[in-house]
């Protein structure tokens, strides 16, 4: 299933196939966990994040060659069936950073987890704001990062992510 023409499939950051590509490293020595999972939608694995509250994590740096478009960001996500609060399961927010392009925590959007199907992979899609797309289009950069801000209830099961990609 790997295709050199599709950057998200071969990139361990976008494929969530290397937990060390998502920081902070302090997660490895804390009650927060990030582990590879064989339950996946593409590639060899996905990453499951157990947060128990509010936590931000940032990807390893990417280049313009890793991004296949600036119209939308799409990813696959699975929300755990283990939810201690039936009225609010949390949120995932997406921010993009490219200091060389003057982008610092550019807010892309958020997904509410409460109404998401539980224990089922779903595809998520957020439009990239025009000002962010304009900053990235036609540019050369090597400092592009993606920040996921996870805000969930303590005691919630892991959130799984796989196959993040950028679309025209």
C-alpha positions as CSV (number, residue, x, y, z in Angstrom):
1,X,0.0,0.0,0.0
2,X,3.0,2.4,0.1
3,X,3.3,4.8,-2.8
4,X,6.1,7.3,-3.2
5,X,3.8,9.7,-4.9
6,X,1.6,10.1,-1.8
7,X,3.8,11.7,0.9
8,X,1.5,10.9,3.9
9,X,1.7,7.2,3.3
10,X,5.5,7.0,3.5
11,X,6.0,9.6,6.2
12,X,6.2,8.2,9.8
13,X,5.0,11.6,11.2
14,X,1.9,11.7,9.0
15,X,1.3,8.0,9.3
16,X,1.6,8.1,13.1
17,X,4.0,5.1,12.8
18,X,6.8,6.4,15.1
19,X,5.8,7.7,18.5
20,X,9.2,9.5,18.9
21,X,8.0,11.8,16.1
22,X,5.4,13.3,18.3
23,X,6.6,15.2,21.4
24,X,6.8,16.1,24.2
25,X,9.1,13.3,25.1
26,X,8.1,13.8,28.8
27,X,5.0,11.7,27.9
28,X,7.2,8.6,28.0
29,X,7.8,9.1,31.8
30,X,4.4,10.3,32.9
31,X,0.8,9.2,33.3
32,X,0.3,10.2,29.7
33,X,1.1,7.5,27.1
34,X,1.7,7.3,23.4
35,X,2.0,3.8,22.0
36,X,1.9,2.2,18.6
37,X,-1.2,0.1,17.8
38,X,-1.7,-2.6,15.2
39,X,-5.3,-1.3,14.9
40,X,-4.8,1.0,11.9
41,X,-6.3,2.4,8.7
42,X,-3.1,2.4,6.7
43,X,0.6,1.5,7.0
44,X,2.0,-0.7,9.7
45,X,0.5,1.0,12.8
46,X,-1.4,4.0,14.3
47,X,-0.6,5.8,17.5
48,X,-2.8,5.7,20.5
49,X,-2.6,8.7,22.9
50,X,-3.9,8.5,26.5
51,X,-4.2,12.0,27.8
52,X,-6.3,12.2,31.0
53,X,-6.9,16.0,30.7
54,X,-5.3,18.7,28.6
55,X,-2.2,18.0,26.6
56,X,-0.5,19.5,23.6
57,X,1.9,17.5,21.4
58,X,3.8,18.6,18.3
59,X,5.1,16.7,15.4
60,X,8.7,16.4,14.2
61,X,9.6,19.0,11.6
62,X,8.4,18.5,8.0
63,X,9.3,20.2,4.7
64,X,7.1,21.4,1.9
65,X,7.8,18.1,0.1
66,X,5.8,16.3,2.9
67,X,2.8,18.5,2.3
68,X,0.6,17.5,-0.7
69,X,-1.7,20.5,-0.6
70,X,-2.8,23.4,1.5
71,X,-6.6,23.3,1.1
72,X,-7.5,20.8,3.8
73,X,-6.1,18.7,6.6
74,X,-7.6,15.2,6.9
75,X,-6.9,12.4,9.3
76,X,-8.4,9.2,10.7
77,X,-9.3,9.0,14.3
78,X,-10.8,6.5,16.7
79,X,-12.4,7.7,20.0
80,X,-12.3,5.1,22.8
81,X,-15.6,3.7,24.0
82,X,-14.2,4.2,27.5
83,X,-15.7,7.6,28.4
84,X,-16.4,8.5,32.0
85,X,-18.6,11.5,31.1
86,X,-21.4,10.7,28.6
87,X,-22.2,14.5,28.2
88,X,-18.7,15.6,27.2
89,X,-15.9,13.5,25.7
90,X,-13.5,16.3,24.8
91,X,-12.0,18.0,21.8
92,X,-9.0,17.8,19.4
93,X,-7.6,21.1,18.1
94,X,-5.2,21.4,15.2
95,X,-2.5,24.1,14.9
96,X,0.2,24.5,12.2
97,X,3.6,26.1,12.7
98,X,6.2,27.2,10.3
99,X,8.4,30.0,11.9
100,X,10.3,30.6,8.6
101,X,6.9,31.4,7.0
102,X,5.8,33.5,10.0
103,X,3.3,30.9,11.2
104,X,3.1,30.4,14.9
105,X,0.3,28.2,16.3
106,X,-2.0,29.0,13.4
107,X,-5.4,27.7,14.4
108,X,-6.9,25.3,11.9
109,X,-10.0,24.1,13.8
110,X,-11.3,21.7,16.3
111,X,-13.3,18.4,16.4
112,X,-15.7,17.8,19.2
113,X,-15.3,14.2,20.5
114,X,-18.7,14.0,22.2
115,X,-20.8,13.2,19.2
116,X,-18.1,11.1,17.4
117,X,-18.8,7.4,17.0
118,X,-16.9,5.5,19.7
119,X,-14.6,2.5,19.0
120,X,-14.9,3.2,15.2
121,X,-12.4,4.8,12.8
122,X,-13.8,8.0,11.4
123,X,-12.3,10.4,8.9
124,X,-11.9,14.0,10.0
125,X,-11.5,17.0,7.6
126,X,-10.8,20.6,8.4
127,X,-10.2,23.4,5.9
128,X,-6.9,25.3,6.1
129,X,-7.6,29.0,6.4
130,X,-6.6,31.0,3.3
131,X,-4.0,33.1,5.1
132,X,-2.2,29.9,6.3
133,X,-2.4,28.4,2.8
134,X,-1.0,31.6,1.3
135,X,2.0,31.5,3.7
136,X,2.8,27.9,2.7
137,X,2.1,27.9,-1.0
138,X,5.1,28.0,-3.3
139,X,7.5,28.3,-0.4
140,X,10.5,26.3,0.7
141,X,10.6,25.4,4.4
142,X,11.9,22.7,6.7
143,X,10.4,23.8,10.0
144,X,6.7,22.9,9.5
145,X,5.1,21.2,12.5
146,X,1.6,20.1,13.4
147,X,0.3,20.6,16.9
148,X,-2.5,18.4,18.3
149,X,-4.1,19.8,21.4
150,X,-6.1,17.0,23.1
151,X,-8.5,17.9,25.9
152,X,-10.4,14.9,27.3
153,X,-11.7,13.7,30.6
154,X,-9.5,11.9,33.1
155,X,-10.1,8.2,32.8
156,X,-11.0,8.3,29.1
157,X,-9.6,5.6,26.9
158,X,-6.9,6.4,24.3
159,X,-7.5,8.5,21.2
160,X,-6.0,6.8,18.1
161,X,-4.7,8.7,15.1
162,X,-3.6,7.5,11.7
163,X,-3.1,8.7,8.1
164,X,-2.9,12.5,8.5
165,X,-2.7,14.2,5.1
166,X,-2.9,17.5,3.4
167,X,-5.1,18.0,0.4
168,X,-5.2,20.6,-2.4
